[in-house]
Amino acid sequence: MTTENLCPRNRHDHERLQAVIVAGPVAAEPVLEGLFIWLQDMNYPIAIPVADFLITVGDPLIPHLKKILCSNDYIWIGGVLDYVVARLATEQIHILKPELDQLVKVPGIAIDVISIGTSAGIWDQKTLSLILNTIIQTCEDRLPELNELKAKTPPDWMLDRSIAGTEENLHGLKAMRTKFFPESEHSND
């Protein structure tokens, strides 16, 4: 099978995926971009097996990961964070620090980014504290604005979902802050 024939053509293409796996990480390098496409929706039947294979590739993944992590497709980013980045070697996660520094500002994925970053030790305690406090403050500032908007508008499931997501993130971030800084002045959260 030629290199261009290694990339799965649809979300059920287990045959081509198996061919990539058998060919190995080096042979897959020319089709890495095409493989990452299958992680845009982690519900695709081949998504998790693709992710399992991708983590075996090593450093050639880094440019592709940087490109994805700099995109604005937060569903794709979330899947890549959970199923690939979180499973990389610490040294590889450190290479992604600039991208993780930007993504930690995105409330919907901040908890995942903080978990990955702290497990790899990419932030010192002072920086981690600042990150957590800043995001918590952002969520706390946003909630009254969202609730005020809700009071002024007809029922809107997207707005309700945004409020619930912000509350959930706030709760998770406060729990994370308590875990990492149990003796801080915020331990009553």
C-alpha positions as CSV (number, residue, x, y, z in Angstrom):
1,M,0.0,0.0,0.0
2,T,1.4,3.4,-0.9
3,T,1.8,6.2,1.6
4,E,-1.2,8.1,0.3
5,N,-3.3,5.0,0.6
6,L,-2.5,4.6,4.3
7,C,-4.9,7.4,5.4
8,P,-8.4,6.2,6.3
9,R,-11.0,7.6,3.8
10,N,-14.0,7.5,6.1
11,R,-14.8,7.1,9.8
12,H,-15.3,3.4,9.4
13,D,-12.1,2.7,7.4
14,H,-10.6,0.2,9.9
15,E,-8.8,-1.5,7.1
16,R,-6.7,1.5,6.2
17,L,-6.2,2.3,9.8
18,Q,-4.9,-1.2,10.4
19,A,-2.5,-0.7,7.4
20,V,-1.1,2.5,9.0
21,I,-0.6,0.7,12.3
22,V,1.2,-2.2,10.7
23,A,3.3,0.2,8.6
24,G,4.4,1.9,11.8
25,P,5.0,5.4,13.0
26,V,7.8,6.3,10.5
27,A,5.7,5.2,7.5
28,A,2.8,7.2,8.9
29,E,4.7,10.5,9.1
30,P,3.5,11.7,5.6
31,V,-0.1,11.2,6.5
32,L,-0.2,12.5,10.1
33,E,-2.3,15.6,9.1
34,G,-4.9,13.2,7.6
35,L,-4.9,11.0,10.7
36,F,-5.5,14.0,13.0
37,I,-8.7,14.8,10.9
38,W,-10.3,11.8,12.5
39,L,-9.9,13.3,15.9
40,Q,-12.2,16.2,15.1
41,D,-15.1,14.1,16.5
42,M,-14.1,11.6,19.1
43,N,-17.4,9.7,18.4
44,Y,-16.0,8.5,15.0
45,P,-15.5,4.8,15.3
46,I,-11.8,5.1,14.3
47,A,-11.1,8.2,16.5
48,I,-9.8,6.4,19.6
49,P,-7.7,3.8,17.7
50,V,-6.2,6.7,15.6
51,A,-5.3,8.5,18.9
52,D,-3.8,5.4,20.3
53,F,-1.6,5.0,17.3
54,L,-0.7,8.7,17.1
55,I,0.9,8.7,20.6
56,T,3.4,6.1,19.3
57,V,4.7,8.5,16.6
58,G,6.7,10.7,19.0
59,D,8.2,14.1,18.1
60,P,6.9,14.2,14.5
61,L,3.5,14.9,16.0
62,I,4.6,18.2,17.6
63,P,4.1,20.5,14.5
64,H,0.6,19.0,13.9
65,L,-0.3,19.4,17.5
66,K,0.8,23.0,17.6
67,K,-1.3,23.8,14.5
68,I,-4.4,22.1,16.0
69,L,-3.9,23.7,19.5
70,C,-3.7,27.2,17.8
71,S,-6.9,26.7,15.9
72,N,-10.3,27.9,17.1
73,D,-12.0,24.4,16.9
74,Y,-12.3,23.8,20.6
75,I,-14.1,20.5,20.1
76,W,-11.2,19.2,18.1
77,I,-8.7,20.7,20.6
78,G,-10.6,19.1,23.5
79,G,-10.3,15.6,21.9
80,V,-6.7,16.1,21.0
81,L,-5.9,17.3,24.5
82,D,-7.7,14.4,26.2
83,Y,-6.7,11.6,23.9
84,V,-3.2,12.6,22.6
85,V,-1.5,15.4,24.5
86,A,-2.4,14.1,28.0
87,R,-0.6,10.8,27.0
88,L,2.6,12.3,25.6
89,A,5.9,12.2,27.3
90,T,6.6,15.1,29.7
91,E,9.3,16.5,27.4
92,Q,6.8,16.7,24.5
93,I,4.2,18.5,26.7
94,H,6.9,21.0,27.6
95,I,7.4,21.8,23.9
96,L,3.7,22.6,23.7
97,K,3.8,25.0,26.7
98,P,3.2,28.2,24.6
99,E,0.0,26.7,23.1
100,L,-1.1,25.4,26.6
101,D,-0.4,28.9,28.0
102,Q,-2.9,30.3,25.5
103,L,-5.5,27.5,25.9
104,V,-5.5,27.8,29.7
105,K,-7.4,31.1,29.1
106,V,-10.3,29.2,27.4
107,P,-12.8,28.4,30.2
108,G,-14.3,25.4,28.5
109,I,-11.0,23.5,28.3
110,A,-9.0,25.2,31.0
111,I,-9.4,22.4,33.5
112,D,-8.1,19.8,31.0
113,V,-5.2,22.1,30.1
114,I,-4.3,22.7,33.8
115,S,-4.4,19.0,34.5
116,I,-2.1,18.3,31.6
117,G,0.2,21.2,32.4
118,T,0.5,20.4,36.1
119,S,1.1,16.7,35.5
120,A,4.0,17.7,33.2
121,G,5.2,20.4,35.6
122,I,5.2,23.2,33.0
123,W,4.2,25.9,35.5
124,D,5.7,26.8,38.9
125,Q,3.4,27.2,41.9
126,K,3.2,31.0,41.6
127,T,2.2,30.8,38.0
128,L,-0.3,28.0,38.6
129,S,-1.9,30.0,41.4
130,L,-2.1,33.1,39.2
131,I,-3.6,31.1,36.3
132,L,-6.3,29.5,38.6
133,N,-7.2,32.7,40.3
134,T,-7.5,34.6,37.0
135,I,-9.7,32.0,35.4
136,I,-11.9,31.7,38.6
137,Q,-12.3,35.5,38.6
138,T,-13.2,35.5,35.0
139,C,-15.9,32.9,35.6
140,E,-17.2,34.7,38.7
141,D,-17.4,38.0,36.7
142,R,-19.1,36.3,33.8
143,L,-21.9,34.6,35.7
144,P,-23.8,37.7,36.8
145,E,-23.6,39.1,33.2
146,L,-25.0,35.8,31.9
147,N,-27.8,35.7,34.5
148,E,-28.7,39.4,33.8
149,L,-28.9,38.6,30.1
150,K,-31.1,35.6,30.9
151,A,-33.5,37.8,32.9
152,K,-33.8,40.1,29.9
153,T,-34.3,37.6,27.1
154,P,-36.8,34.9,26.2
155,P,-35.8,31.3,27.2
156,D,-32.7,30.3,25.3
157,W,-31.2,26.8,25.7
158,M,-27.8,28.0,24.5
159,L,-27.7,30.7,27.2
160,D,-28.8,28.2,29.8
161,R,-26.0,25.8,28.6
162,S,-23.5,28.7,28.8
163,I,-24.5,29.5,32.4
164,A,-24.4,25.8,33.4
165,G,-21.0,25.4,31.8
166,T,-19.6,28.4,33.5
167,E,-20.9,27.3,36.8
168,E,-19.5,23.8,36.3
169,N,-16.1,25.2,35.3
170,L,-16.1,27.5,38.3
171,H,-16.8,24.6,40.6
172,G,-14.0,22.5,39.0
173,L,-11.5,25.3,39.0
174,K,-12.1,26.0,42.7
175,A,-11.8,22.3,43.5
176,M,-8.5,22.3,41.6
177,R,-7.2,25.4,43.4
178,T,-8.1,23.7,46.8
179,K,-6.3,20.5,45.7
180,F,-3.1,22.4,44.7
181,F,-3.2,25.0,47.4
182,P,-5.0,23.5,50.4
183,E,-3.6,26.1,52.8
184,S,-4.5,29.1,50.7
185,E,-7.0,31.8,51.8
186,H,-9.4,30.4,49.3
187,S,-9.8,27.0,50.9
188,N,-13.3,27.9,52.0
189,D,-14.6,27.9,48.3
